[in-house]
């Protein structure tokens, strides 16, 4: 399994992320999902970059915490090889949320990684039943990355 990690960007405030721990947690997520041969790209970006992606791809203004760009679904799915897609984490937004939720930044980033990977493999939270299923998966994966 391959986890490609970029960032965090220089100059982003309050962004001390343990990238080795994040890479290890990403591998644990993939392993737990039975995707040990998969490739995953994770990018830690600042608010300006994720706001730009958010408006371009979702039509929503402002920064968000995590975006997922799946290669599993869609017209190119047959040509993706082992690449699942990209998880982009807004590190400055994650830092604010971590403070608000009284969590360490590494924990908040891991939770966003889990959420993003679940989107890559087809989970969603548009309906109540989807939300319940996705939250259950998130809890299971969180237990896996903490062990």
Rosetta constraint file for C-alpha pairs under 8 A:
AtomPair CA 1 CA 27 HARMONIC 7.17 0.50
AtomPair CA 1 CA 30 HARMONIC 7.99 0.50
AtomPair CA 1 CA 35 HARMONIC 7.84 0.50
AtomPair CA 1 CA 36 HARMONIC 5.22 0.50
AtomPair CA 1 CA 37 HARMONIC 4.63 0.50
AtomPair CA 1 CA 38 HARMONIC 5.23 0.50
AtomPair CA 1 CA 39 HARMONIC 5.78 0.50
AtomPair CA 2 CA 27 HARMONIC 7.86 0.50
AtomPair CA 2 CA 37 HARMONIC 7.65 0.50
AtomPair CA 2 CA 38 HARMONIC 6.58 0.50
AtomPair CA 2 CA 39 HARMONIC 4.62 0.50
AtomPair CA 2 CA 40 HARMONIC 6.27 0.50
AtomPair CA 3 CA 23 HARMONIC 6.48 0.50
AtomPair CA 3 CA 26 HARMONIC 7.02 0.50
AtomPair CA 3 CA 27 HARMONIC 6.99 0.50
AtomPair CA 3 CA 39 HARMONIC 5.86 0.50
AtomPair CA 3 CA 40 HARMONIC 4.87 0.50
AtomPair CA 3 CA 41 HARMONIC 5.88 0.50
AtomPair CA 3 CA 42 HARMONIC 7.28 0.50
AtomPair CA 4 CA 39 HARMONIC 7.72 0.50
AtomPair CA 4 CA 40 HARMONIC 6.17 0.50
AtomPair CA 4 CA 41 HARMONIC 4.71 0.50
AtomPair CA 4 CA 42 HARMONIC 6.07 0.50
AtomPair CA 5 CA 19 HARMONIC 7.85 0.50
AtomPair CA 5 CA 23 HARMONIC 7.24 0.50
AtomPair CA 5 CA 41 HARMONIC 6.04 0.50
AtomPair CA 5 CA 42 HARMONIC 4.84 0.50
AtomPair CA 5 CA 43 HARMONIC 5.77 0.50
AtomPair CA 5 CA 44 HARMONIC 7.78 0.50
AtomPair CA 6 CA 42 HARMONIC 6.42 0.50
AtomPair CA 6 CA 43 HARMONIC 4.76 0.50
AtomPair CA 6 CA 44 HARMONIC 6.10 0.50
AtomPair CA 7 CA 43 HARMONIC 5.96 0.50
AtomPair CA 7 CA 44 HARMONIC 4.71 0.50
AtomPair CA 7 CA 45 HARMONIC 6.30 0.50
AtomPair CA 8 CA 12 HARMONIC 7.39 0.50
AtomPair CA 8 CA 15 HARMONIC 6.89 0.50
AtomPair CA 8 CA 17 HARMONIC 7.60 0.50
AtomPair CA 8 CA 43 HARMONIC 7.55 0.50
AtomPair CA 8 CA 44 HARMONIC 4.75 0.50
AtomPair CA 8 CA 45 HARMONIC 5.84 0.50
AtomPair CA 8 CA 46 HARMONIC 7.58 0.50
AtomPair CA 8 CA 91 HARMONIC 7.10 0.50
AtomPair CA 9 CA 44 HARMONIC 7.06 0.50
AtomPair CA 9 CA 45 HARMONIC 5.95 0.50
AtomPair CA 9 CA 46 HARMONIC 6.49 0.50
AtomPair CA 12 CA 46 HARMONIC 6.02 0.50
AtomPair CA 12 CA 91 HARMONIC 7.77 0.50
AtomPair CA 12 CA 92 HARMONIC 6.63 0.50
AtomPair CA 13 CA 92 HARMONIC 6.49 0.50
AtomPair CA 14 CA 92 HARMONIC 6.99 0.50
AtomPair CA 14 CA 95 HARMONIC 6.31 0.50
AtomPair CA 15 CA 91 HARMONIC 6.35 0.50
AtomPair CA 15 CA 92 HARMONIC 6.71 0.50
AtomPair CA 15 CA 95 HARMONIC 6.69 0.50
AtomPair CA 15 CA 105 HARMONIC 7.71 0.50
AtomPair CA 16 CA 105 HARMONIC 7.66 0.50
AtomPair CA 17 CA 22 HARMONIC 7.88 0.50
AtomPair CA 17 CA 105 HARMONIC 6.83 0.50
AtomPair CA 17 CA 106 HARMONIC 5.86 0.50
AtomPair CA 18 CA 22 HARMONIC 6.28 0.50
AtomPair CA 18 CA 106 HARMONIC 6.66 0.50
AtomPair CA 19 CA 23 HARMONIC 6.06 0.50
AtomPair CA 20 CA 24 HARMONIC 6.20 0.50
AtomPair CA 21 CA 25 HARMONIC 6.07 0.50
AtomPair CA 22 CA 26 HARMONIC 6.08 0.50
AtomPair CA 22 CA 106 HARMONIC 7.44 0.50
AtomPair CA 22 CA 109 HARMONIC 7.83 0.50
AtomPair CA 22 CA 110 HARMONIC 6.63 0.50
AtomPair CA 23 CA 27 HARMONIC 6.30 0.50
AtomPair CA 24 CA 28 HARMONIC 6.30 0.50
AtomPair CA 25 CA 29 HARMONIC 6.21 0.50
AtomPair CA 25 CA 110 HARMONIC 7.02 0.50
AtomPair CA 25 CA 145 HARMONIC 5.27 0.50
AtomPair CA 26 CA 30 HARMONIC 6.33 0.50
AtomPair CA 26 CA 110 HARMONIC 7.96 0.50
AtomPair CA 26 CA 113 HARMONIC 7.25 0.50
AtomPair CA 26 CA 114 HARMONIC 7.87 0.50
AtomPair CA 27 CA 31 HARMONIC 6.05 0.50
AtomPair CA 27 CA 36 HARMONIC 7.74 0.50
AtomPair CA 28 CA 32 HARMONIC 6.01 0.50
AtomPair CA 28 CA 144 HARMONIC 6.69 0.50
AtomPair CA 28 CA 145 HARMONIC 5.69 0.50
AtomPair CA 29 CA 33 HARMONIC 6.22 0.50
AtomPair CA 29 CA 114 HARMONIC 6.94 0.50
AtomPair CA 29 CA 141 HARMONIC 6.11 0.50
AtomPair CA 29 CA 144 HARMONIC 7.15 0.50
AtomPair CA 29 CA 145 HARMONIC 6.63 0.50
AtomPair CA 30 CA 34 HARMONIC 6.30 0.50
AtomPair CA 30 CA 35 HARMONIC 4.88 0.50
AtomPair CA 30 CA 36 HARMONIC 5.76 0.50
AtomPair CA 30 CA 38 HARMONIC 7.30 0.50
AtomPair CA 31 CA 35 HARMONIC 5.48 0.50
AtomPair CA 31 CA 36 HARMONIC 4.86 0.50
AtomPair CA 32 CA 141 HARMONIC 7.04 0.50
AtomPair CA 32 CA 144 HARMONIC 7.02 0.50
AtomPair CA 37 CA 82 HARMONIC 6.74 0.50
AtomPair CA 38 CA 82 HARMONIC 4.82 0.50
AtomPair CA 38 CA 83 HARMONIC 5.86 0.50
AtomPair CA 38 CA 84 HARMONIC 6.48 0.50
AtomPair CA 39 CA 82 HARMONIC 5.61 0.50
AtomPair CA 39 CA 83 HARMONIC 4.46 0.50
AtomPair CA 39 CA 84 HARMONIC 5.97 0.50
AtomPair CA 39 CA 85 HARMONIC 7.72 0.50
AtomPair CA 40 CA 83 HARMONIC 6.04 0.50
AtomPair CA 40 CA 84 HARMONIC 5.70 0.50
AtomPair CA 40 CA 85 HARMONIC 5.91 0.50
AtomPair CA 40 CA 86 HARMONIC 6.34 0.50
AtomPair CA 40 CA 87 HARMONIC 7.84 0.50
AtomPair CA 41 CA 85 HARMONIC 6.26 0.50
AtomPair CA 41 CA 86 HARMONIC 4.65 0.50
AtomPair CA 41 CA 87 HARMONIC 6.23 0.50
AtomPair CA 42 CA 86 HARMONIC 5.76 0.50
AtomPair CA 42 CA 87 HARMONIC 4.83 0.50
AtomPair CA 42 CA 88 HARMONIC 5.83 0.50
AtomPair CA 42 CA 89 HARMONIC 7.55 0.50
AtomPair CA 43 CA 86 HARMONIC 7.45 0.50
AtomPair CA 43 CA 87 HARMONIC 6.33 0.50
AtomPair CA 43 CA 88 HARMONIC 4.74 0.50
AtomPair CA 43 CA 89 HARMONIC 6.15 0.50
AtomPair CA 44 CA 88 HARMONIC 6.02 0.50
AtomPair CA 44 CA 89 HARMONIC 4.96 0.50
AtomPair CA 44 CA 90 HARMONIC 6.12 0.50
AtomPair CA 44 CA 91 HARMONIC 5.76 0.50
AtomPair CA 45 CA 49 HARMONIC 6.09 0.50
AtomPair CA 45 CA 50 HARMONIC 6.45 0.50
AtomPair CA 45 CA 88 HARMONIC 6.99 0.50
AtomPair CA 45 CA 89 HARMONIC 6.15 0.50
AtomPair CA 45 CA 90 HARMONIC 5.18 0.50
AtomPair CA 45 CA 91 HARMONIC 5.77 0.50
AtomPair CA 45 CA 92 HARMONIC 7.90 0.50
AtomPair CA 46 CA 50 HARMONIC 6.43 0.50
AtomPair CA 46 CA 90 HARMONIC 5.54 0.50
AtomPair CA 46 CA 91 HARMONIC 5.73 0.50
AtomPair CA 46 CA 92 HARMONIC 5.75 0.50
AtomPair CA 47 CA 51 HARMONIC 5.87 0.50
AtomPair CA 47 CA 63 HARMONIC 5.30 0.50
AtomPair CA 47 CA 64 HARMONIC 7.62 0.50
AtomPair CA 47 CA 90 HARMONIC 5.74 0.50
AtomPair CA 47 CA 91 HARMONIC 7.19 0.50
AtomPair CA 47 CA 92 HARMONIC 5.87 0.50
AtomPair CA 47 CA 93 HARMONIC 6.61 0.50
AtomPair CA 48 CA 52 HARMONIC 6.27 0.50
AtomPair CA 48 CA 63 HARMONIC 6.92 0.50
AtomPair CA 49 CA 53 HARMONIC 6.39 0.50
AtomPair CA 49 CA 90 HARMONIC 7.97 0.50
AtomPair CA 50 CA 54 HARMONIC 5.89 0.50
AtomPair CA 50 CA 63 HARMONIC 5.48 0.50
AtomPair CA 50 CA 64 HARMONIC 6.54 0.50
AtomPair CA 50 CA 65 HARMONIC 8.00 0.50
AtomPair CA 50 CA 67 HARMONIC 7.99 0.50
AtomPair CA 50 CA 88 HARMONIC 7.55 0.50
AtomPair CA 50 CA 89 HARMONIC 7.58 0.50
AtomPair CA 50 CA 90 HARMONIC 5.76 0.50
AtomPair CA 51 CA 55 HARMONIC 6.24 0.50
AtomPair CA 51 CA 61 HARMONIC 6.51 0.50
AtomPair CA 51 CA 62 HARMONIC 4.70 0.50
AtomPair CA 51 CA 63 HARMONIC 3.95 0.50
AtomPair CA 51 CA 64 HARMONIC 6.65 0.50
AtomPair CA 52 CA 56 HARMONIC 6.20 0.50
AtomPair CA 52 CA 62 HARMONIC 7.73 0.50
AtomPair CA 52 CA 63 HARMONIC 7.74 0.50
AtomPair CA 53 CA 57 HARMONIC 5.86 0.50
AtomPair CA 53 CA 58 HARMONIC 7.79 0.50
AtomPair CA 54 CA 58 HARMONIC 5.31 0.50
AtomPair CA 54 CA 59 HARMONIC 6.45 0.50
AtomPair CA 54 CA 60 HARMONIC 5.67 0.50
AtomPair CA 54 CA 61 HARMONIC 6.60 0.50
AtomPair CA 54 CA 62 HARMONIC 7.07 0.50
AtomPair CA 54 CA 63 HARMONIC 6.77 0.50
AtomPair CA 54 CA 64 HARMONIC 7.06 0.50
AtomPair CA 54 CA 67 HARMONIC 7.63 0.50
AtomPair CA 55 CA 59 HARMONIC 4.26 0.50
AtomPair CA 55 CA 60 HARMONIC 4.65 0.50
AtomPair CA 55 CA 61 HARMONIC 5.22 0.50
AtomPair CA 55 CA 62 HARMONIC 7.34 0.50
AtomPair CA 56 CA 60 HARMONIC 7.95 0.50
AtomPair CA 63 CA 90 HARMONIC 7.20 0.50
AtomPair CA 63 CA 93 HARMONIC 7.17 0.50
AtomPair CA 64 CA 90 HARMONIC 6.33 0.50
AtomPair CA 64 CA 93 HARMONIC 6.62 0.50
AtomPair CA 65 CA 89 HARMONIC 5.75 0.50
AtomPair CA 65 CA 90 HARMONIC 4.80 0.50
AtomPair CA 65 CA 91 HARMONIC 7.28 0.50
AtomPair CA 65 CA 93 HARMONIC 5.48 0.50
AtomPair CA 65 CA 94 HARMONIC 5.77 0.50
AtomPair CA 65 CA 112 HARMONIC 7.29 0.50
AtomPair CA 66 CA 87 HARMONIC 7.01 0.50
AtomPair CA 66 CA 88 HARMONIC 5.58 0.50
AtomPair CA 66 CA 89 HARMONIC 4.46 0.50
AtomPair CA 66 CA 90 HARMONIC 5.95 0.50
AtomPair CA 66 CA 112 HARMONIC 6.22 0.50
AtomPair CA 66 CA 113 HARMONIC 7.81 0.50
AtomPair CA 66 CA 116 HARMONIC 6.47 0.50
AtomPair CA 67 CA 87 HARMONIC 5.90 0.50
AtomPair CA 67 CA 88 HARMONIC 5.14 0.50
AtomPair CA 67 CA 89 HARMONIC 6.58 0.50
AtomPair CA 67 CA 116 HARMONIC 6.48 0.50
AtomPair CA 68 CA 85 HARMONIC 7.41 0.50
AtomPair CA 68 CA 86 HARMONIC 5.77 0.50
AtomPair CA 68 CA 87 HARMONIC 4.63 0.50
AtomPair CA 68 CA 88 HARMONIC 6.28 0.50
AtomPair CA 68 CA 116 HARMONIC 5.36 0.50
AtomPair CA 68 CA 117 HARMONIC 7.29 0.50
AtomPair CA 68 CA 119 HARMONIC 6.34 0.50
AtomPair CA 68 CA 120 HARMONIC 6.15 0.50
AtomPair CA 69 CA 85 HARMONIC 5.50 0.50
AtomPair CA 69 CA 86 HARMONIC 5.06 0.50
AtomPair CA 69 CA 87 HARMONIC 6.47 0.50
AtomPair CA 69 CA 120 HARMONIC 6.64 0.50
AtomPair CA 70 CA 84 HARMONIC 6.09 0.50
AtomPair CA 70 CA 85 HARMONIC 4.52 0.50
AtomPair CA 70 CA 86 HARMONIC 6.52 0.50
AtomPair CA 70 CA 119 HARMONIC 7.43 0.50
AtomPair CA 70 CA 120 HARMONIC 4.58 0.50
AtomPair CA 70 CA 121 HARMONIC 7.31 0.50
AtomPair CA 71 CA 76 HARMONIC 6.78 0.50
AtomPair CA 71 CA 77 HARMONIC 5.56 0.50
AtomPair CA 71 CA 80 HARMONIC 6.31 0.50
AtomPair CA 71 CA 83 HARMONIC 6.93 0.50
AtomPair CA 71 CA 84 HARMONIC 5.40 0.50
AtomPair CA 71 CA 85 HARMONIC 4.93 0.50
AtomPair CA 71 CA 120 HARMONIC 7.40 0.50
AtomPair CA 72 CA 76 HARMONIC 7.97 0.50
AtomPair CA 72 CA 77 HARMONIC 4.99 0.50
AtomPair CA 72 CA 80 HARMONIC 7.40 0.50
AtomPair CA 72 CA 84 HARMONIC 5.84 0.50
AtomPair CA 72 CA 85 HARMONIC 7.32 0.50
AtomPair CA 72 CA 120 HARMONIC 6.87 0.50
AtomPair CA 72 CA 121 HARMONIC 6.62 0.50
AtomPair CA 72 CA 122 HARMONIC 7.91 0.50
AtomPair CA 73 CA 77 HARMONIC 5.40 0.50
AtomPair CA 73 CA 122 HARMONIC 7.69 0.50
AtomPair CA 76 CA 80 HARMONIC 6.49 0.50
AtomPair CA 80 CA 84 HARMONIC 7.56 0.50
AtomPair CA 84 CA 120 HARMONIC 6.49 0.50
AtomPair CA 84 CA 121 HARMONIC 7.49 0.50
AtomPair CA 85 CA 120 HARMONIC 6.51 0.50
AtomPair CA 86 CA 120 HARMONIC 7.83 0.50
AtomPair CA 87 CA 113 HARMONIC 6.89 0.50
AtomPair CA 87 CA 116 HARMONIC 5.61 0.50
AtomPair CA 87 CA 117 HARMONIC 6.76 0.50
AtomPair CA 87 CA 120 HARMONIC 7.96 0.50
AtomPair CA 88 CA 116 HARMONIC 7.89 0.50
AtomPair CA 89 CA 94 HARMONIC 7.51 0.50
AtomPair CA 89 CA 109 HARMONIC 7.44 0.50
AtomPair CA 89 CA 112 HARMONIC 7.03 0.50
AtomPair CA 89 CA 113 HARMONIC 7.46 0.50
AtomPair CA 90 CA 94 HARMONIC 6.05 0.50
AtomPair CA 91 CA 95 HARMONIC 6.05 0.50
AtomPair CA 91 CA 109 HARMONIC 7.65 0.50
AtomPair CA 92 CA 96 HARMONIC 6.38 0.50
AtomPair CA 93 CA 97 HARMONIC 6.21 0.50
AtomPair CA 94 CA 98 HARMONIC 6.00 0.50
AtomPair CA 94 CA 105 HARMONIC 7.01 0.50
AtomPair CA 94 CA 108 HARMONIC 6.33 0.50
AtomPair CA 94 CA 109 HARMONIC 6.45 0.50
AtomPair CA 95 CA 99 HARMONIC 6.33 0.50
AtomPair CA 95 CA 105 HARMONIC 5.75 0.50
AtomPair CA 95 CA 108 HARMONIC 7.70 0.50
AtomPair CA 96 CA 100 HARMONIC 6.25 0.50
AtomPair CA 97 CA 101 HARMONIC 5.95 0.50
AtomPair CA 97 CA 108 HARMONIC 7.47 0.50
AtomPair CA 98 CA 102 HARMONIC 5.80 0.50
AtomPair CA 98 CA 103 HARMONIC 4.78 0.50
AtomPair CA 98 CA 104 HARMONIC 5.99 0.50
AtomPair CA 98 CA 105 HARMONIC 5.47 0.50
AtomPair CA 98 CA 107 HARMONIC 7.91 0.50
AtomPair CA 98 CA 108 HARMONIC 5.66 0.50
AtomPair CA 99 CA 103 HARMONIC 6.25 0.50
AtomPair CA 99 CA 104 HARMONIC 7.61 0.50
AtomPair CA 99 CA 105 HARMONIC 7.90 0.50
AtomPair CA 103 CA 107 HARMONIC 6.43 0.50
AtomPair CA 103 CA 108 HARMONIC 6.56 0.50
AtomPair CA 104 CA 108 HARMONIC 6.49 0.50
AtomPair CA 105 CA 109 HARMONIC 6.09 0.50
AtomPair CA 106 CA 110 HARMONIC 6.12 0.50
AtomPair CA 107 CA 111 HARMONIC 6.24 0.50
AtomPair CA 108 CA 112 HARMONIC 6.27 0.50
AtomPair CA 109 CA 113 HARMONIC 6.07 0.50
AtomPair CA 110 CA 114 HARMONIC 6.21 0.50
AtomPair CA 110 CA 142 HARMONIC 7.99 0.50
AtomPair CA 111 CA 115 HARMONIC 6.23 0.50
AtomPair CA 111 CA 138 HARMONIC 7.73 0.50
AtomPair CA 111 CA 142 HARMONIC 7.07 0.50
AtomPair CA 112 CA 116 HARMONIC 6.00 0.50
AtomPair CA 113 CA 117 HARMONIC 6.08 0.50
AtomPair CA 114 CA 118 HARMONIC 6.20 0.50
AtomPair CA 114 CA 138 HARMONIC 6.34 0.50
AtomPair CA 114 CA 141 HARMONIC 6.91 0.50
AtomPair CA 114 CA 142 HARMONIC 7.46 0.50
AtomPair CA 115 CA 119 HARMONIC 6.49 0.50
AtomPair CA 115 CA 138 HARMONIC 6.61 0.50
AtomPair CA 116 CA 120 HARMONIC 6.40 0.50
AtomPair CA 117 CA 121 HARMONIC 6.50 0.50
AtomPair CA 118 CA 122 HARMONIC 6.48 0.50
AtomPair CA 118 CA 123 HARMONIC 5.36 0.50
AtomPair CA 118 CA 124 HARMONIC 7.83 0.50
AtomPair CA 118 CA 134 HARMONIC 7.49 0.50
AtomPair CA 118 CA 138 HARMONIC 7.89 0.50
AtomPair CA 119 CA 123 HARMONIC 4.80 0.50
AtomPair CA 119 CA 124 HARMONIC 6.04 0.50
AtomPair CA 123 CA 130 HARMONIC 7.31 0.50
AtomPair CA 123 CA 134 HARMONIC 6.28 0.50
AtomPair CA 124 CA 130 HARMONIC 5.94 0.50
AtomPair CA 124 CA 131 HARMONIC 6.85 0.50
AtomPair CA 124 CA 134 HARMONIC 6.81 0.50
AtomPair CA 125 CA 129 HARMONIC 7.89 0.50
AtomPair CA 125 CA 130 HARMONIC 4.92 0.50
AtomPair CA 125 CA 131 HARMONIC 4.23 0.50
AtomPair CA 125 CA 132 HARMONIC 7.95 0.50
AtomPair CA 125 CA 134 HARMONIC 6.84 0.50
AtomPair CA 126 CA 130 HARMONIC 6.59 0.50
AtomPair CA 126 CA 131 HARMONIC 6.90 0.50
AtomPair CA 127 CA 131 HARMONIC 6.20 0.50
AtomPair CA 128 CA 132 HARMONIC 6.23 0.50
AtomPair CA 129 CA 133 HARMONIC 6.24 0.50
AtomPair CA 130 CA 134 HARMONIC 6.00 0.50
AtomPair CA 131 CA 135 HARMONIC 6.02 0.50
AtomPair CA 132 CA 136 HARMONIC 6.18 0.50
AtomPair CA 133 CA 137 HARMONIC 6.34 0.50
AtomPair CA 134 CA 138 HARMONIC 6.12 0.50
AtomPair CA 135 CA 139 HARMONIC 6.23 0.50
AtomPair CA 136 CA 140 HARMONIC 6.36 0.50
AtomPair CA 137 CA 141 HARMONIC 6.13 0.50
AtomPair CA 138 CA 142 HARMONIC 6.00 0.50
AtomPair CA 139 CA 143 HARMONIC 6.30 0.50
AtomPair CA 140 CA 144 HARMONIC 6.43 0.50
AtomPair CA 141 CA 145 HARMONIC 6.27 0.50
AtomPair CA 142 CA 146 HARMONIC 6.20 0.50
AtomPair CA 143 CA 147 HARMONIC 6.42 0.50
